[in-house]
Amino acid sequence: MNKTIKTILIVAGLALLIYGGYELVTPEASVDIGIAEFESQNNDNAYISIGIGLVALVAGFIVSKK
């Protein structure tokens, strides 16, 4: 059971890090007016996803040491 929890935490942590990185890079909205293009981003959710992903990874490695 301990090995299963470790695996779930590590996989979930990696998935959240990848998702947070993707959300950090892609713009939420863009407007193209002739020669000018404007992009808007709100990175709050991306930072939260990355933080939770890091916590899950650390927890996965701590569970494996016990």
PDB file of N, CA, C, O and CB in Angstrom:
ATOM      1  N   MET A   1       0.826  -1.195   0.000  1.00  0.00           N
ATOM      2  CA  MET A   1       0.000   0.000   0.000  1.00  0.00           C
ATOM      3  C   MET A   1       0.868   1.255   0.000  1.00  0.00           C
ATOM      4  O   MET A   1       0.533   2.246  -0.648  1.00  0.00           O
ATOM      5  CB  MET A   1      -0.939   0.000   1.209  1.00  0.00           C
ATOM      6  N   ASN A   2       1.965   1.210   0.717  1.00  0.00           N
ATOM      7  CA  ASN A   2       2.859   2.359   0.785  1.00  0.00           C
ATOM      8  C   ASN A   2       3.442   2.665  -0.595  1.00  0.00           C
ATOM      9  O   ASN A   2       3.619   3.830  -0.950  1.00  0.00           O
ATOM     10  CB  ASN A   2       3.986   2.105   1.799  1.00  0.00           C
ATOM     11  N   LYS A   3       3.739   1.622  -1.370  1.00  0.00           N
ATOM     12  CA  LYS A   3       4.295   1.807  -2.701  1.00  0.00           C
ATOM     13  C   LYS A   3       3.254   2.417  -3.647  1.00  0.00           C
ATOM     14  O   LYS A   3       3.596   3.207  -4.527  1.00  0.00           O
ATOM     15  CB  LYS A   3       4.803   0.470  -3.255  1.00  0.00           C
ATOM     16  N   THR A   4       1.988   2.046  -3.460  1.00  0.00           N
ATOM     17  CA  THR A   4       0.914   2.586  -4.285  1.00  0.00           C
ATOM     18  C   THR A   4       0.726   4.078  -4.023  1.00  0.00           C
ATOM     19  O   THR A   4       0.569   4.861  -4.960  1.00  0.00           O
ATOM     20  CB  THR A   4      -0.394   1.832  -4.021  1.00  0.00           C
ATOM     21  N   ILE A   5       0.742   4.464  -2.763  1.00  0.00           N
ATOM     22  CA  ILE A   5       0.602   5.881  -2.417  1.00  0.00           C
ATOM     23  C   ILE A   5       1.768   6.686  -2.974  1.00  0.00           C
ATOM     24  O   ILE A   5       1.580   7.787  -3.489  1.00  0.00           O
ATOM     25  CB  ILE A   5       0.514   6.061  -0.890  1.00  0.00           C
ATOM     26  N   LYS A   6       2.965   6.136  -2.869  1.00  0.00           N
ATOM     27  CA  LYS A   6       4.156   6.807  -3.407  1.00  0.00           C
ATOM     28  C   LYS A   6       4.008   7.034  -4.908  1.00  0.00           C
ATOM     29  O   LYS A   6       4.280   8.126  -5.406  1.00  0.00           O
ATOM     30  CB  LYS A   6       5.428   5.977  -3.116  1.00  0.00           C
ATOM     31  N   THR A   7       3.580   6.009  -5.620  1.00  0.00           N
ATOM     32  CA  THR A   7       3.433   6.117  -7.069  1.00  0.00           C
ATOM     33  C   THR A   7       2.366   7.133  -7.446  1.00  0.00           C
ATOM     34  O   THR A   7       2.563   7.931  -8.363  1.00  0.00           O
ATOM     35  CB  THR A   7       3.093   4.759  -7.668  1.00  0.00           C
ATOM     36  N   ILE A   8       1.244   7.109  -6.751  1.00  0.00           N
ATOM     37  CA  ILE A   8       0.161   8.055  -7.040  1.00  0.00           C
ATOM     38  C   ILE A   8       0.613   9.493  -6.790  1.00  0.00           C
ATOM     39  O   ILE A   8       0.320  10.380  -7.592  1.00  0.00           O
ATOM     40  CB  ILE A   8      -1.078   7.733  -6.182  1.00  0.00           C
ATOM     41  N   LEU A   9       1.316   9.730  -5.694  1.00  0.00           N
ATOM     42  CA  LEU A   9       1.786  11.090  -5.388  1.00  0.00           C
ATOM     43  C   LEU A   9       2.792  11.582  -6.418  1.00  0.00           C
ATOM     44  O   LEU A   9       2.741  12.741  -6.830  1.00  0.00           O
ATOM     45  CB  LEU A   9       2.412  11.134  -3.994  1.00  0.00           C
ATOM     46  N   ILE A  10       3.697  10.720  -6.832  1.00  0.00           N
ATOM     47  CA  ILE A  10       4.717  11.137  -7.807  1.00  0.00           C
ATOM     48  C   ILE A  10       4.082  11.405  -9.167  1.00  0.00           C
ATOM     49  O   ILE A  10       4.412  12.402  -9.810  1.00  0.00           O
ATOM     50  CB  ILE A  10       5.817  10.059  -7.940  1.00  0.00           C
ATOM     51  N   VAL A  11       3.178  10.536  -9.617  1.00  0.00           N
ATOM     52  CA  VAL A  11       2.521  10.745 -10.911  1.00  0.00           C
ATOM     53  C   VAL A  11       1.653  11.994 -10.883  1.00  0.00           C
ATOM     54  O   VAL A  11       1.665  12.779 -11.831  1.00  0.00           O
ATOM     55  CB  VAL A  11       1.672   9.523 -11.289  1.00  0.00           C
ATOM     56  N   ALA A  12       0.892  12.188  -9.793  1.00  0.00           N
ATOM     57  CA  ALA A  12       0.055  13.385  -9.685  1.00  0.00           C
ATOM     58  C   ALA A  12       0.912  14.644  -9.630  1.00  0.00           C
ATOM     59  O   ALA A  12       0.554  15.659 -10.227  1.00  0.00           O
ATOM     60  CB  ALA A  12      -0.844  13.303  -8.440  1.00  0.00           C
ATOM     61  N   GLY A  13       2.038  14.591  -8.922  1.00  0.00           N
ATOM     62  CA  GLY A  13       2.936  15.744  -8.853  1.00  0.00           C
ATOM     63  C   GLY A  13       3.502  16.110 -10.212  1.00  0.00           C
ATOM     64  O   GLY A  13       3.548  17.285 -10.577  1.00  0.00           O
ATOM     65  N   LEU A  14       3.933  15.106 -10.958  1.00  0.00           N
ATOM     66  CA  LEU A  14       4.467  15.375 -12.298  1.00  0.00           C
ATOM     67  C   LEU A  14       3.388  15.918 -13.228  1.00  0.00           C
ATOM     68  O   LEU A  14       3.644  16.831 -14.014  1.00  0.00           O
ATOM     69  CB  LEU A  14       5.074  14.103 -12.894  1.00  0.00           C
ATOM     70  N   ALA A  15       2.183  15.359 -13.140  1.00  0.00           N
ATOM     71  CA  ALA A  15       1.084  15.842 -13.985  1.00  0.00           C
ATOM     72  C   ALA A  15       0.745  17.293 -13.665  1.00  0.00           C
ATOM     73  O   ALA A  15       0.516  18.092 -14.573  1.00  0.00           O
ATOM     74  CB  ALA A  15      -0.161  14.959 -13.804  1.00  0.00           C
ATOM     75  N   LEU A  16       0.712  17.637 -12.383  1.00  0.00           N
ATOM     76  CA  LEU A  16       0.411  19.023 -12.005  1.00  0.00           C
ATOM     77  C   LEU A  16       1.521  19.982 -12.422  1.00  0.00           C
ATOM     78  O   LEU A  16       1.242  21.116 -12.811  1.00  0.00           O
ATOM     79  CB  LEU A  16       0.188  19.120 -10.499  1.00  0.00           C
ATOM     80  N   LEU A  17       2.768  19.542 -12.345  1.00  0.00           N
ATOM     81  CA  LEU A  17       3.869  20.399 -12.802  1.00  0.00           C
ATOM     82  C   LEU A  17       3.788  20.649 -14.304  1.00  0.00           C
ATOM     83  O   LEU A  17       4.001  21.772 -14.761  1.00  0.00           O
ATOM     84  CB  LEU A  17       5.221  19.766 -12.451  1.00  0.00           C
ATOM     85  N   ILE A  18       3.484  19.619 -15.061  1.00  0.00           N
ATOM     86  CA  ILE A  18       3.370  19.774 -16.515  1.00  0.00           C
ATOM     87  C   ILE A  18       2.183  20.669 -16.862  1.00  0.00           C
ATOM     88  O   ILE A  18       2.291  21.549 -17.716  1.00  0.00           O
ATOM     89  CB  ILE A  18       3.218  18.395 -17.200  1.00  0.00           C
ATOM     90  N   TYR A  19       1.058  20.443 -16.199  1.00  0.00           N
ATOM     91  CA  TYR A  19      -0.137  21.267 -16.452  1.00  0.00           C
ATOM     92  C   TYR A  19       0.111  22.726 -16.061  1.00  0.00           C
ATOM     93  O   TYR A  19      -0.281  23.637 -16.791  1.00  0.00           O
ATOM     94  CB  TYR A  19      -1.352  20.712 -15.672  1.00  0.00           C
ATOM     95  N   GLY A  20       0.751  22.948 -14.925  1.00  0.00           N
ATOM     96  CA  GLY A  20       1.049  24.312 -14.488  1.00  0.00           C
ATOM     97  C   GLY A  20       2.005  25.015 -15.438  1.00  0.00           C
ATOM     98  O   GLY A  20       1.842  26.200 -15.727  1.00  0.00           O
ATOM     99  N   GLY A  21       2.999  24.289 -15.923  1.00  0.00           N
ATOM    100  CA  GLY A  21       3.924  24.868 -16.903  1.00  0.00           C
ATOM    101  C   GLY A  21       3.231  25.222 -18.202  1.00  0.00           C
ATOM    102  O   GLY A  21       3.518  26.255 -18.808  1.00  0.00           O
ATOM    103  N   TYR A  22       2.317  24.363 -18.628  1.00  0.00           N
ATOM    104  CA  TYR A  22       1.559  24.644 -19.849  1.00  0.00           C
ATOM    105  C   TYR A  22       0.684  25.879 -19.669  1.00  0.00           C
ATOM    106  O   TYR A  22       0.638  26.741 -20.546  1.00  0.00           O
ATOM    107  CB  TYR A  22       0.693  23.433 -20.238  1.00  0.00           C
ATOM    108  N   GLU A  23      -0.009  25.968 -18.535  1.00  0.00           N
ATOM    109  CA  GLU A  23      -0.857  27.121 -18.265  1.00  0.00           C
ATOM    110  C   GLU A  23      -0.040  28.408 -18.123  1.00  0.00           C
ATOM    111  O   GLU A  23      -0.533  29.491 -18.439  1.00  0.00           O
ATOM    112  CB  GLU A  23      -1.674  26.882 -17.003  1.00  0.00           C
ATOM    113  N   LEU A  24       1.176  28.299 -17.662  1.00  0.00           N
ATOM    114  CA  LEU A  24       2.035  29.464 -17.488  1.00  0.00           C
ATOM    115  C   LEU A  24       2.481  30.033 -18.835  1.00  0.00           C
ATOM    116  O   LEU A  24       2.657  31.243 -18.972  1.00  0.00           O
ATOM    117  CB  LEU A  24       3.254  29.098 -16.644  1.00  0.00           C
ATOM    118  N   VAL A  25       2.661  29.166 -19.819  1.00  0.00           N
ATOM    119  CA  VAL A  25       3.195  29.580 -21.110  1.00  0.00           C
ATOM    120  C   VAL A  25       2.108  30.030 -22.084  1.00  0.00           C
ATOM    121  O   VAL A  25       2.312  30.998 -22.816  1.00  0.00           O
ATOM    122  CB  VAL A  25       3.983  28.449 -21.719  1.00  0.00           C
ATOM    123  N   THR A  26       0.972  29.362 -22.112  1.00  0.00           N
ATOM    124  CA  THR A  26      -0.057  29.688 -23.103  1.00  0.00           C
ATOM    125  C   THR A  26      -0.894  30.885 -22.661  1.00  0.00           C
ATOM    126  O   THR A  26      -1.269  30.983 -21.493  1.00  0.00           O
ATOM    127  CB  THR A  26      -0.964  28.478 -23.346  1.00  0.00           C
ATOM    128  N   PRO A  27      -1.186  31.787 -23.580  1.00  0.00           N
ATOM    129  CA  PRO A  27      -2.027  32.936 -23.234  1.00  0.00           C
ATOM    130  C   PRO A  27      -3.493  32.524 -23.122  1.00  0.00           C
ATOM    131  O   PRO A  27      -3.943  31.597 -23.795  1.00  0.00           O
ATOM    132  CB  PRO A  27      -1.870  34.054 -24.281  1.00  0.00           C
ATOM    133  N   GLU A  28      -4.229  33.228 -22.264  1.00  0.00           N
ATOM    134  CA  GLU A  28      -5.656  32.943 -22.101  1.00  0.00           C
ATOM    135  C   GLU A  28      -6.481  33.563 -23.224  1.00  0.00           C
ATOM    136  O   GLU A  28      -7.420  32.941 -23.721  1.00  0.00           O
ATOM    137  CB  GLU A  28      -6.149  33.458 -20.749  1.00  0.00           C
ATOM    138  N   ALA A  29      -6.142  34.758 -23.615  1.00  0.00           N
ATOM    139  CA  ALA A  29      -6.915  35.431 -24.656  1.00  0.00           C
ATOM    140  C   ALA A  29      -5.957  36.238 -25.524  1.00  0.00           C
ATOM    141  O   ALA A  29      -4.963  36.777 -25.039  1.00  0.00           O
ATOM    142  CB  ALA A  29      -8.020  36.349 -24.039  1.00  0.00           C
ATOM    143  N   SER A  30      -6.269  36.312 -26.806  1.00  0.00           N
ATOM    144  CA  SER A  30      -5.458  37.138 -27.703  1.00  0.00           C
ATOM    145  C   SER A  30      -6.371  37.849 -28.696  1.00  0.00           C
ATOM    146  O   SER A  30      -7.401  37.320 -29.112  1.00  0.00           O
ATOM    147  CB  SER A  30      -4.398  36.275 -28.452  1.00  0.00           C
ATOM    148  N   VAL A  31      -5.966  39.058 -29.061  1.00  0.00           N
ATOM    149  CA  VAL A  31      -6.718  39.873 -30.006  1.00  0.00           C
ATOM    150  C   VAL A  31      -5.749  40.318 -31.089  1.00  0.00           C
ATOM    151  O   VAL A  31      -4.669  40.834 -30.799  1.00  0.00           O
ATOM    152  CB  VAL A  31      -7.400  41.104 -29.303  1.00  0.00           C
ATOM    153  N   ASP A  32      -6.139  40.115 -32.326  1.00  0.00           N
ATOM    154  CA  ASP A  32      -5.298  40.507 -33.456  1.00  0.00           C
ATOM    155  C   ASP A  32      -6.005  41.620 -34.220  1.00  0.00           C
ATOM    156  O   ASP A  32      -7.043  41.402 -34.845  1.00  0.00           O
ATOM    157  CB  ASP A  32      -4.995  39.288 -34.391  1.00  0.00           C
ATOM    158  N   ILE A  33      -5.418  42.827 -34.157  1.00  0.00           N
ATOM    159  CA  ILE A  33      -5.993  43.990 -34.845  1.00  0.00           C
ATOM    160  C   ILE A  33      -4.970  44.473 -35.864  1.00  0.00           C
ATOM    161  O   ILE A  33      -4.048  45.219 -35.536  1.00  0.00           O
ATOM    162  CB  ILE A  33      -6.376  45.141 -33.830  1.00  0.00           C
ATOM    163  N   GLY A  34      -5.147  44.043 -37.079  1.00  0.00           N
ATOM    164  CA  GLY A  34      -4.231  44.468 -38.138  1.00  0.00           C
ATOM    165  C   GLY A  34      -2.822  43.993 -37.868  1.00  0.00           C
ATOM    166  O   GLY A  34      -2.558  42.791 -37.865  1.00  0.00           O
ATOM    167  N   ILE A  35      -1.899  44.943 -37.636  1.00  0.00           N
ATOM    168  CA  ILE A  35      -0.503  44.578 -37.416  1.00  0.00           C
ATOM    169  C   ILE A  35      -0.173  44.377 -35.938  1.00  0.00           C
ATOM    170  O   ILE A  35       0.919  43.916 -35.605  1.00  0.00           O
ATOM    171  CB  ILE A  35       0.399  45.638 -37.996  1.00  0.00           C
ATOM    172  N   ALA A  36      -1.103  44.718 -35.058  1.00  0.00           N
ATOM    173  CA  ALA A  36      -0.858  44.583 -33.616  1.00  0.00           C
ATOM    174  C   ALA A  36      -1.593  43.357 -33.074  1.00  0.00           C
ATOM    175  O   ALA A  36      -2.725  43.064 -33.459  1.00  0.00           O
ATOM    176  CB  ALA A  36      -1.309  45.865 -32.857  1.00  0.00           C
ATOM    177  N   GLU A  37      -0.915  42.654 -32.173  1.00  0.00           N
ATOM    178  CA  GLU A  37      -1.531  41.500 -31.530  1.00  0.00           C
ATOM    179  C   GLU A  37      -1.347  41.633 -30.021  1.00  0.00           C
ATOM    180  O   GLU A  37      -0.239  41.886 -29.548  1.00  0.00           O
ATOM    181  CB  GLU A  37      -0.916  40.163 -32.056  1.00  0.00           C
ATOM    182  N   PHE A  38      -2.420  41.465 -29.276  1.00  0.00           N
ATOM    183  CA  PHE A  38      -2.392  41.609 -27.826  1.00  0.00           C
ATOM    184  C   PHE A  38      -2.750  40.280 -27.173  1.00  0.00           C
ATOM    185  O   PHE A  38      -3.676  39.592 -27.605  1.00  0.00           O
ATOM    186  CB  PHE A  38      -3.358  42.723 -27.363  1.00  0.00           C
ATOM    187  N   GLU A  39      -2.009  39.930 -26.132  1.00  0.00           N
ATOM    188  CA  GLU A  39      -2.271  38.696 -25.399  1.00  0.00           C
ATOM    189  C   GLU A  39      -2.465  39.017 -23.928  1.00  0.00           C
ATOM    190  O   GLU A  39      -1.824  39.923 -23.395  1.00  0.00           O
ATOM    191  CB  GLU A  39      -1.121  37.680 -25.589  1.00  0.00           C
ATOM    192  N   SER A  40      -3.345  38.277 -23.271  1.00  0.00           N
ATOM    193  CA  SER A  40      -3.631  38.478 -21.862  1.00  0.00           C
ATOM    194  C   SER A  40      -3.422  37.177 -21.107  1.00  0.00           C
ATOM    195  O   SER A  40      -3.819  36.110 -21.575  1.00  0.00           O
ATOM    196  CB  SER A  40      -5.063  38.998 -21.663  1.00  0.00           C
ATOM    197  N   GLN A  41      -2.800  37.263 -19.939  1.00  0.00           N
ATOM    198  CA  GLN A  41      -2.557  36.086 -19.124  1.00  0.00           C
ATOM    199  C   GLN A  41      -2.876  36.362 -17.669  1.00  0.00           C
ATOM    200  O   GLN A  41      -2.635  37.460 -17.168  1.00  0.00           O
ATOM    201  CB  GLN A  41      -1.117  35.626 -19.268  1.00  0.00           C
ATOM    202  N   ASN A  42      -3.417  35.366 -16.994  1.00  0.00           N
ATOM    203  CA  ASN A  42      -3.591  35.385 -15.555  1.00  0.00           C
ATOM    204  C   ASN A  42      -2.942  34.113 -15.040  1.00  0.00           C
ATOM    205  O   ASN A  42      -3.491  33.024 -15.211  1.00  0.00           O
ATOM    206  CB  ASN A  42      -5.113  35.487 -15.137  1.00  0.00           C
ATOM    207  N   ASN A  43      -1.774  34.238 -14.409  1.00  0.00           N
ATOM    208  CA  ASN A  43      -0.977  33.074 -14.042  1.00  0.00           C
ATOM    209  C   ASN A  43      -1.226  32.571 -12.628  1.00  0.00           C
ATOM    210  O   ASN A  43      -0.475  31.722 -12.148  1.00  0.00           O
ATOM    211  CB  ASN A  43       0.462  33.395 -14.195  1.00  0.00           C
ATOM    212  N   ASP A  44      -2.251  33.064 -11.946  1.00  0.00           N
ATOM    213  CA  ASP A  44      -2.485  32.642 -10.565  1.00  0.00           C
ATOM    214  C   ASP A  44      -2.725  31.142 -10.460  1.00  0.00           C
ATOM    215  O   ASP A  44      -2.142  30.483  -9.599  1.00  0.00           O
ATOM    216  CB  ASP A  44      -3.669  33.393  -9.982  1.00  0.00           C
ATOM    217  N   ASN A  45      -3.572  30.595 -11.319  1.00  0.00           N
ATOM    218  CA  ASN A  45      -3.862  29.164 -11.265  1.00  0.00           C
ATOM    219  C   ASN A  45      -2.643  28.335 -11.636  1.00  0.00           C
ATOM    220  O   ASN A  45      -2.468  27.237 -11.108  1.00  0.00           O
ATOM    221  CB  ASN A  45      -5.021  28.824 -12.191  1.00  0.00           C
ATOM    222  N   ALA A  46      -1.803  28.830 -12.523  1.00  0.00           N
ATOM    223  CA  ALA A  46      -0.606  28.092 -12.915  1.00  0.00           C
ATOM    224  C   ALA A  46       0.358  27.970 -11.741  1.00  0.00           C
ATOM    225  O   ALA A  46       0.940  26.908 -11.521  1.00  0.00           O
ATOM    226  CB  ALA A  46       0.086  28.778 -14.103  1.00  0.00           C
ATOM    227  N   TYR A  47       0.527  29.046 -10.991  1.00  0.00           N
ATOM    228  CA  TYR A  47       1.418  28.995  -9.839  1.00  0.00           C
ATOM    229  C   TYR A  47       0.883  28.056  -8.754  1.00  0.00           C
ATOM    230  O   TYR A  47       1.656  27.369  -8.087  1.00  0.00           O
ATOM    231  CB  TYR A  47       1.616  30.397  -9.267  1.00  0.00           C
ATOM    232  N   ILE A  48      -0.432  28.030  -8.583  1.00  0.00           N
ATOM    233  CA  ILE A  48      -1.032  27.120  -7.601  1.00  0.00           C
ATOM    234  C   ILE A  48      -0.819  25.674  -8.021  1.00  0.00           C
ATOM    235  O   ILE A  48      -0.483  24.833  -7.187  1.00  0.00           O
ATOM    236  CB  ILE A  48      -2.537  27.409  -7.435  1.00  0.00           C
ATOM    237  N   SER A  49      -1.009  25.372  -9.304  1.00  0.00           N
ATOM    238  CA  SER A  49      -0.804  24.010  -9.794  1.00  0.00           C
ATOM    239  C   SER A  49       0.646  23.568  -9.633  1.00  0.00           C
ATOM    240  O   SER A  49       0.911  22.428  -9.249  1.00  0.00           O
ATOM    241  CB  SER A  49      -1.216  23.909 -11.258  1.00  0.00           C
ATOM    242  N   ILE A  50       1.567  24.452  -9.920  1.00  0.00           N
ATOM    243  CA  ILE A  50       2.984  24.117  -9.777  1.00  0.00           C
ATOM    244  C   ILE A  50       3.331  23.892  -8.310  1.00  0.00           C
ATOM    245  O   ILE A  50       4.073  22.964  -7.987  1.00  0.00           O
ATOM    246  CB  ILE A  50       3.867  25.231 -10.371  1.00  0.00           C
ATOM    247  N   GLY A  51       2.807  24.724  -7.424  1.00  0.00           N
ATOM    248  CA  GLY A  51       3.070  24.566  -5.990  1.00  0.00           C
ATOM    249  C   GLY A  51       2.529  23.257  -5.447  1.00  0.00           C
ATOM    250  O   GLY A  51       3.222  22.563  -4.704  1.00  0.00           O
ATOM    251  N   ILE A  52       1.301  22.910  -5.808  1.00  0.00           N
ATOM    252  CA  ILE A  52       0.717  21.650  -5.347  1.00  0.00           C
ATOM    253  C   ILE A  52       1.472  20.467  -5.944  1.00  0.00           C
ATOM    254  O   ILE A  52       1.645  19.444  -5.282  1.00  0.00           O
ATOM    255  CB  ILE A  52      -0.779  21.574  -5.719  1.00  0.00           C
ATOM    256  N   GLY A  53       1.919  20.598  -7.184  1.00  0.00           N
ATOM    257  CA  GLY A  53       2.708  19.536  -7.810  1.00  0.00           C
ATOM    258  C   GLY A  53       4.022  19.302  -7.087  1.00  0.00           C
ATOM    259  O   GLY A  53       4.433  18.158  -6.893  1.00  0.00           O
ATOM    260  N   LEU A  54       4.681  20.377  -6.690  1.00  0.00           N
ATOM    261  CA  LEU A  54       5.932  20.240  -5.945  1.00  0.00           C
ATOM    262  C   LEU A  54       5.708  19.597  -4.579  1.00  0.00           C
ATOM    263  O   LEU A  54       6.500  18.761  -4.144  1.00  0.00           O
ATOM    264  CB  LEU A  54       6.594  21.602  -5.772  1.00  0.00           C
ATOM    265  N   VAL A  55       4.632  19.986  -3.910  1.00  0.00           N
ATOM    266  CA  VAL A  55       4.308  19.392  -2.608  1.00  0.00           C
ATOM    267  C   VAL A  55       4.025  17.896  -2.765  1.00  0.00           C
ATOM    268  O   VAL A  55       4.470  17.092  -1.946  1.00  0.00           O
ATOM    269  CB  VAL A  55       3.088  20.108  -1.969  1.00  0.00           C
ATOM    270  N   ALA A  56       3.293  17.525  -3.808  1.00  0.00           N
ATOM    271  CA  ALA A  56       2.986  16.113  -4.036  1.00  0.00           C
ATOM    272  C   ALA A  56       4.251  15.316  -4.339  1.00  0.00           C
ATOM    273  O   ALA A  56       4.393  14.188  -3.867  1.00  0.00           O
ATOM    274  CB  ALA A  56       1.984  15.964  -5.187  1.00  0.00           C
ATOM    275  N   LEU A  57       5.169  15.881  -5.114  1.00  0.00           N
ATOM    276  CA  LEU A  57       6.431  15.190  -5.401  1.00  0.00           C
ATOM    277  C   LEU A  57       7.260  14.988  -4.135  1.00  0.00           C
ATOM    278  O   LEU A  57       7.779  13.898  -3.894  1.00  0.00           O
ATOM    279  CB  LEU A  57       7.243  15.977  -6.434  1.00  0.00           C
ATOM    280  N   VAL A  58       7.379  16.024  -3.342  1.00  0.00           N
ATOM    281  CA  VAL A  58       8.146  15.915  -2.087  1.00  0.00           C
ATOM    282  C   VAL A  58       7.491  14.894  -1.160  1.00  0.00           C
ATOM    283  O   VAL A  58       8.181  14.093  -0.530  1.00  0.00           O
ATOM    284  CB  VAL A  58       8.248  17.299  -1.377  1.00  0.00           C
ATOM    285  N   ALA A  59       6.160  14.922  -1.075  1.00  0.00           N
ATOM    286  CA  ALA A  59       5.456  13.961  -0.232  1.00  0.00           C
ATOM    287  C   ALA A  59       5.658  12.538  -0.748  1.00  0.00           C
ATOM    288  O   ALA A  59       5.781  11.604   0.045  1.00  0.00           O
ATOM    289  CB  ALA A  59       3.960  14.296  -0.171  1.00  0.00           C
ATOM    290  N   GLY A  60       5.694  12.369  -2.060  1.00  0.00           N
ATOM    291  CA  GLY A  60       5.936  11.053  -2.632  1.00  0.00           C
ATOM    292  C   GLY A  60       7.303  10.521  -2.288  1.00  0.00           C
ATOM    293  O   GLY A  60       7.452   9.324  -2.040  1.00  0.00           O
ATOM    294  N   PHE A  61       8.302  11.371  -2.265  1.00  0.00           N
ATOM    295  CA  PHE A  61       9.646  10.922  -1.918  1.00  0.00           C
ATOM    296  C   PHE A  61       9.801  10.705  -0.407  1.00  0.00           C
ATOM    297  O   PHE A  61      10.578   9.849   0.016  1.00  0.00           O
ATOM    298  CB  PHE A  61      10.677  11.935  -2.410  1.00  0.00           C
ATOM    299  N   ILE A  62       9.078  11.465   0.397  1.00  0.00           N
ATOM    300  CA  ILE A  62       9.129  11.272   1.845  1.00  0.00           C
ATOM    301  C   ILE A  62       8.449   9.964   2.233  1.00  0.00           C
ATOM    302  O   ILE A  62       8.940   9.242   3.100  1.00  0.00           O
ATOM    303  CB  ILE A  62       8.466  12.456   2.574  1.00  0.00           C
ATOM    304  N   VAL A  63       7.325   9.657   1.597  1.00  0.00           N
ATOM    305  CA  VAL A  63       6.619   8.401   1.883  1.00  0.00           C
ATOM    306  C   VAL A  63       7.509   7.211   1.552  1.00  0.00           C
ATOM    307  O   VAL A  63       7.452   6.188   2.234  1.00  0.00           O
ATOM    308  CB  VAL A  63       5.296   8.318   1.085  1.00  0.00           C
ATOM    309  N   SER A  64       8.322   7.333   0.522  1.00  0.00           N
ATOM    310  CA  SER A  64       9.156   6.203   0.109  1.00  0.00           C
ATOM    311  C   SER A  64      10.294   5.946   1.104  1.00  0.00           C
ATOM    312  O   SER A  64      10.797   4.825   1.170  1.00  0.00           O
ATOM    313  CB  SER A  64       9.732   6.457  -1.289  1.00  0.00           C
ATOM    314  N   LYS A  65      10.707   6.940   1.869  1.00  0.00           N
ATOM    315  CA  LYS A  65      11.816   6.768   2.812  1.00  0.00           C
ATOM    316  C   LYS A  65      11.386   6.125   4.107  1.00  0.00           C
ATOM    317  O   LYS A  65      12.229   5.580   4.820  1.00  0.00           O
ATOM    318  CB  LYS A  65      12.455   8.090   3.106  1.00  0.00           C
ATOM    319  N   LYS A  66      10.110   6.165   4.442  1.00  0.00           N
ATOM    320  CA  LYS A  66       9.645   5.592   5.705  1.00  0.00           C
ATOM    321  C   LYS A  66       9.553   4.092   5.638  1.00  0.00           C
ATOM    322  O   LYS A  66       9.177   3.452   6.620  1.00  0.00           O
ATOM    323  CB  LYS A  66       8.306   6.164   6.083  1.00  0.00           C
TER     324      LYS A  66
END
